[in-house]
Amino acid sequence: MNPLDIASHGPVVPVIVIDRVEDALPLAEALLAGGVKVLEVTLRTPAGLPAIETIARHLPEAVVGVGTVLNGDDARRASEAGARFAVSPGYTPEVGAACKALHLPLLPGVATSSEVMAALADGFSFLKLFPAEAAGGMPLLKAWASPFGAVSFCPTGGITQATAPHYLALPNVRCVGGSWLTPADAVRAGDWARITELARATQALRTGG
């Protein structure tokens, strides 16, 4: 899978934090029912890795990936669990090399021009701006459009359903990452219908018709 394939499935990649492994499958099914196929399950909790394994095994139609990859070992364990892509909050050559060795498409995080240049030098041109709002948001992406014309972005961090369309209207933005699709209270309550509705609403955020 080419990293840009991540963006081809829809305008929003849900950033998912799983506290209970038993929530993984119904949560993924709810997102799929709403038309959201690409799922980024973070390693922020101990349940992250077994959740990836559960979704990969039982829902092959989902494109499940791993988020919060901090080192090569994270990438290796997630790949073994069935992750089909990786997302990192920042970029290091170690993470880049590990994902290449695993044939695991990587969406590396950047927040500065130097990090963009480092990722570009290692062959990565589809990057995650993180934390998007705190790092400079839309003004930063507009400023980067000229010097980094070959780079496209998936801004993540602080983006909401209300601000997502403005990001998606930028020519160098392919998709956005958001945690609003999986509110913690809805997951705790097992309100999968609400999550399906939130997922369905993202389809209207797509720009260009």
N, C-alpha and C positions, 0 to 999 in steps of 0.2 A: 504494500500500500504506500502510495506517495503521500507525504504529510498533507498536501493540499486536498486529498480526498476527504479529509476530516471536514473541510468547509463545504464540500459538494453536497453533503447530506442535509444541510439546513443552516439557518442563520445563527443559531444559538447552540453552543456546547454546554450542557449542564455540568456544573462543578459540584460533585456529589460527595457528601461526607456521611459515611455509614457508621452508626454506633452499634447496631445489632445485625448480625449476619442474616438473620431470618427476614429482615426487611429488604434485602438486596433484590430478590427475585420479584416480589410484587411491585417494588419501586421501579425496577427496570421495565416491567410489563406495562405499568401505568404510563411511563414516558413513551414507550413504543406505540401504545394505543393513541397517543396524542401526536404521533408523527415524528418524534425525536428519536433518531436511530443511534447517534454517536453519544456515548456516555463516558464521561471522565470521572472515574472513581478514585478519590484521593487516598493517599497513605497517611492521612492525619490521625487515623484511629487504628487500633489493632484489628478491627473488623474489615479494614480496607482490602487487604490481600485475599482473604477467604471470600469476600463479596465478589471480587473480580473473578475468582475461580468458579463461583456458583453461577454468575451471569454467563460467563463464557461457555460453561458446560450445558446449561439448560436453555439459553436463548442465543443460538448461533446467528440469528438474524440481526442481533444487536452488534454494533461495533464498539466493544468495550475497551477502554484504555485506562492507563494509570496516571494519576496526577501526583504532585508533590514528590517527584523523583529527585533525590538529592545526591545520589552517587551511583556508581556502576552496579553495586549489589542490589539496590532498589530496582533498577532496570532488569537485572537478571531474574530476580524472584518474581517480578510482575510478569515477565515474558513466560516464565515457566507456569504461571497461574493462568495464562491464556490472554493476557493483555495484547491488543493489536496495535496500540500506539502508546507513546509516553509523552508526558507533559512535565516540564520542570519549572520551578519558580524563577530560577536564574540559569546562567549557562556556565559550564566548565568544560574544558577539553576532555576531561575524564568521562563525563556523562555523554558527551557527543560520541566519543570513541566506543564506549560500551554499547550504546544503542546501535551504532553502525555494525559492530561485531555481531550483535544479536539479530540484525535485520529488523529492528524495531523502529518504525518511524518516530521521530522526535520533534515535538513542538517546544523549542527552548524559550525560556523566559528571558526578557531583556528589560532594562529600565533606563539605560544610558546609551549614547552614541558609541562609546567604546565597546560595550557589550554587543551591540548590533554588528560592529565591525569584526569582533572576535567570532561570532556565530557565522557571519558571512564567509570569513576566511576558512572555516571548517566545512563549508558547503551547505549551510542552512540558510534558506531565504524566506521561509514562512515562520514567523516568530510570534511569540506571545508577549504583548506588552503587559507587564505586571509589576506592581499593582497599578493598574491603569489610571484610576482617578488620582491617586496619591502621587504618581510619577509625573503627571502633566496632562494626561487625558487627551482630548481632541486637539488642543493647541500643539502638543508635542507631536502627535501623529501628522498633523498638517506641516509642521516644520521639518519632519523627517522625509516627507514625500519627495522633495527635490534631491537631496544628497543620496538618499537610499531608494532610488526609483525602482530597483529590481526586487525590493523587499515588500512582502505583504504581511499583515498582522492580524492576530486574534487578541484584541484587548480583553483583559480579565481583571477583575478586582474593583468593586464599588459600582459596577454597572447594574442598572435596574431596567425593568421592562419599559420605563418611561424614557430613559436615556439611550437605550440600545439602538433605536432607529437612527439617531443622530450619528452614532459611531458607524453604523452600517452604511450610511450615506457617503462616508469618506472613500475615495477611490483606492486607497491602500489597505482597506479593512475587508477581509474575506468573511469573517464571522466574529462573534463575540462569545466570551465565556461568562456564565452567570449562575449564581447559586439560588436565584429567586424561583427557579423551577421546582426546587425540592425544599420547601420551607420545613424547618426542623419540627414545628408543631404539627404539620400535616403528616410527616413521616411517623412521629411518635404516636399519633392518633390512628394511623393506618388509613388516612383519608386519601386513598389512591385516586378517587374520582376528581378531587381538587387538583392533584398533580397532573392528571391527564388533561384537564381544562387549561392549566398553565402551559403545558407543552403544546397544546393545540393553538393557543394564542400566539406562540412564537412564529408560526407560519406566516402570520400577517405582518411580521416585522421585516420580511425580506424586501430588499429594495430592488428597483428595476423591473417591477411587474411580477 
